[in-house]
Amino acid sequence: MVRLVLASQSPARLILLRNAGFTPEAIVSGVDEDAFEAASPAELALVLAQAKARAVAGRIGEPGALVIGCDSVLDLDGTALGKPIDAEDAVGRWKAMRGREGTLVTGHCLIDTRVETCREVARTAKTLVRFADLSDAEIDAYVATGEPLYVAGAFTIDGLGGPFVESIEGDPSTVIGLSLPLLRRMLDEFGIAVADLWSAPSLS
């Protein structure tokens, strides 16, 4: 079976891949996200995804692996919002986001280190997110859980933040942090079918 490595410490991405039939190995990239800049939120997400995938790919030994790096930011009025720096920052963001919509952008970089000259493909996926018009009390209660501090845009759709997202337009897995449909298309560029990476079904 092909070794699949997720260049991320994100539990949500790891669970997403596992639920989709993959058996990924997670290796933290160690990339300093604050050291990167870009002209737009989409470009920033892509640059960070590439940096993470390349950092981990450089540490993969024989016989190699498929390495997927991802990074997500919320594009709100052209500003890239990653993880909040603290609770006060998270509260401020939610006060700016409530009752409005933003675009969750996730950059993806897939590197195949199994060949002599590594192959790489990088793409972005975008999903429009409409936020509920939260009260100050709801914002304070949500931020107090700590969840918003660990996710891009200070919200989730698959956790405690789910009730605060009115709707989305696009792929839900992009918002979780890794677009499964986009991953399928990227694998196809390498001539690899998604089914080739599925783990064997349990017989128990």
C-alpha positions as CSV (number, residue, x, y, z in Angstrom):
1,M,0.0,0.0,0.0
2,V,1.1,3.5,-0.8
3,R,2.3,5.4,2.3
4,L,0.2,8.6,2.8
5,V,1.7,11.3,5.1
6,L,-0.3,14.3,6.4
7,A,2.1,17.2,7.0
8,S,-0.1,18.6,9.8
9,Q,-0.9,18.4,13.4
10,S,-4.6,19.0,12.8
11,P,-6.8,16.4,14.4
12,A,-9.7,17.4,12.2
13,R,-7.7,16.7,9.0
14,L,-6.5,13.4,10.3
15,I,-10.0,12.3,11.3
16,L,-11.4,13.5,7.9
17,L,-8.9,11.4,6.0
18,R,-9.5,8.3,8.2
19,N,-13.3,8.6,7.8
20,A,-12.8,8.7,4.0
21,G,-11.0,5.4,4.1
22,F,-7.4,6.5,4.2
23,T,-4.7,5.5,6.8
24,P,-2.6,8.6,7.0
25,E,0.5,9.1,9.1
26,A,0.8,12.6,10.6
27,I,4.1,14.3,10.7
28,V,4.2,17.9,12.0
29,S,6.0,20.2,9.6
30,G,7.4,22.7,12.1
31,V,6.8,25.5,9.7
32,D,6.5,29.0,11.3
33,E,3.3,30.2,9.7
34,D,4.0,33.8,10.8
35,A,7.1,34.0,8.7
36,F,5.1,33.9,5.5
37,E,3.3,36.7,3.6
38,A,1.4,36.8,0.3
39,A,-0.6,39.2,-1.8
40,S,-4.0,37.5,-1.0
41,P,-5.6,35.1,1.4
42,A,-5.7,32.4,-1.3
43,E,-2.0,32.9,-2.1
44,L,-1.1,32.7,1.5
45,A,-3.0,29.5,2.1
46,L,-1.2,28.0,-0.9
47,V,2.3,29.2,0.1
48,L,1.8,27.8,3.6
49,A,0.5,24.4,2.3
50,Q,3.6,24.1,0.0
51,A,6.0,25.0,2.8
52,K,4.5,22.4,5.1
53,A,4.4,19.6,2.4
54,R,8.0,20.4,1.3
55,A,9.3,20.5,4.9
56,V,7.9,17.0,5.6
57,A,8.8,15.6,2.1
58,G,12.4,16.5,2.8
59,R,12.4,14.2,5.8
60,I,10.8,11.2,4.1
61,G,13.2,8.3,3.5
62,E,12.9,5.3,1.2
63,P,10.7,4.0,-0.3
64,G,9.0,7.4,-0.2
65,A,5.4,8.5,0.3
66,L,2.7,10.7,-0.8
67,V,2.8,13.9,1.3
68,I,-0.2,16.2,1.6
69,G,0.2,19.6,3.2
70,C,-2.7,21.9,3.8
71,D,-3.4,25.3,5.3
72,S,-6.6,27.2,5.8
73,V,-7.5,30.9,6.2
74,L,-10.7,32.8,6.3
75,D,-10.9,35.5,3.7
76,L,-13.0,38.3,5.3
77,D,-13.0,41.5,3.2
78,G,-9.7,40.5,1.6
79,T,-7.9,39.9,4.9
80,A,-6.5,36.5,5.7
81,L,-7.6,35.3,9.2
82,G,-5.8,32.2,10.5
83,K,-5.9,31.1,14.1
84,P,-6.6,33.8,16.7
85,I,-3.7,34.8,18.8
86,D,-5.8,34.8,22.0
87,A,-9.3,34.8,23.4
88,E,-9.6,38.6,23.0
89,D,-8.7,38.3,19.3
90,A,-11.2,35.5,18.8
91,V,-14.0,37.6,20.4
92,G,-13.1,40.5,18.1
93,R,-13.2,38.3,15.0
94,W,-16.6,36.9,15.8
95,K,-18.0,40.4,16.4
96,A,-16.7,41.3,12.9
97,M,-18.0,38.0,11.3
98,R,-21.4,37.6,12.9
99,G,-24.3,38.1,10.5
100,R,-21.9,38.2,7.6
101,E,-20.2,35.9,5.2
102,G,-16.6,35.0,4.4
103,T,-14.7,32.6,2.2
104,L,-12.8,29.7,3.8
105,V,-9.7,29.1,1.6
106,T,-7.7,25.9,2.0
107,G,-4.4,25.5,0.2
108,H,-3.3,21.9,-0.7
109,C,0.1,20.7,-1.8
110,L,0.6,17.0,-2.8
111,I,4.2,15.7,-3.2
112,D,5.1,12.2,-4.4
113,T,8.6,11.4,-3.0
114,R,8.5,7.8,-4.4
115,V,10.1,8.8,-7.6
116,E,13.6,10.0,-8.3
117,T,12.5,13.5,-9.1
118,C,9.7,14.4,-6.7
119,R,6.4,15.4,-8.3
120,E,4.4,18.2,-6.9
121,V,1.0,19.7,-7.5
122,A,-0.6,22.6,-5.6
123,R,-4.2,23.8,-5.6
124,T,-6.7,25.8,-3.5
125,A,-10.3,25.2,-2.7
126,K,-12.8,27.8,-1.5
127,T,-16.1,27.6,0.3
128,L,-18.4,30.5,1.1
129,V,-19.5,30.5,4.8
130,R,-22.5,32.5,6.2
131,F,-22.3,33.2,9.9
132,A,-25.2,33.5,12.3
133,D,-25.8,36.8,14.0
134,L,-24.5,35.8,17.4
135,S,-25.2,37.8,20.5
136,D,-22.2,39.0,22.7
137,A,-23.1,36.3,25.2
138,E,-23.0,33.6,22.6
139,I,-19.6,34.8,21.4
140,D,-18.2,34.9,24.9
141,A,-19.5,31.4,25.7
142,Y,-18.1,29.9,22.5
143,V,-14.7,31.5,22.9
144,A,-14.6,30.4,26.5
145,T,-14.7,26.7,25.3
146,G,-11.2,27.3,23.8
147,E,-12.2,25.8,20.4
148,P,-11.9,29.0,18.4
149,L,-8.3,29.4,19.4
150,Y,-7.1,26.4,17.5
151,V,-8.8,26.7,14.1
152,A,-8.5,29.1,11.2
153,G,-11.2,31.8,11.2
154,A,-12.0,31.0,14.9
155,F,-14.8,28.6,14.0
156,T,-15.7,25.0,13.1
157,I,-18.6,23.3,11.3
158,D,-17.9,19.9,12.7
159,G,-17.6,20.9,16.4
160,L,-19.0,23.4,18.9
161,G,-19.1,26.1,16.2
162,G,-21.6,24.2,14.0
163,P,-24.7,26.0,15.4
164,F,-23.2,29.3,14.5
165,V,-22.8,28.7,10.8
166,E,-26.0,29.3,9.0
167,S,-25.0,27.8,5.6
168,I,-22.1,27.1,3.3
169,E,-21.8,27.1,-0.5
170,G,-19.1,24.7,-1.6
171,D,-17.4,21.6,-0.3
172,P,-17.8,21.1,3.5
173,S,-14.5,19.3,3.8
174,T,-12.7,22.4,2.6
175,V,-14.0,24.1,5.8
176,I,-12.8,21.3,7.9
177,G,-9.3,21.8,6.4
178,L,-8.8,19.4,3.5
179,S,-11.0,19.2,0.4
180,L,-11.6,15.5,-0.4
181,P,-12.9,16.2,-3.9
182,L,-9.8,18.3,-4.7
183,L,-7.5,15.7,-3.2
184,R,-9.1,13.1,-5.6
185,R,-8.4,15.4,-8.6
186,M,-4.8,16.0,-7.4
187,L,-4.2,12.3,-7.0
188,D,-5.6,11.8,-10.5
189,E,-2.9,14.1,-11.9
190,F,-0.4,11.6,-10.6
191,G,-2.3,8.7,-12.1
192,I,-3.4,7.5,-8.6
193,A,-7.0,6.5,-7.9
194,V,-8.6,7.3,-4.5
195,A,-9.5,3.6,-4.2
196,D,-5.8,2.7,-4.4
197,L,-5.3,4.4,-1.0
198,W,-8.3,3.0,0.8
199,S,-7.4,0.8,3.8
200,A,-8.6,-2.8,3.7
201,P,-12.1,-3.2,5.3
202,S,-12.2,-4.7,8.7
203,L,-13.5,-8.3,8.9
204,S,-14.4,-8.1,12.6
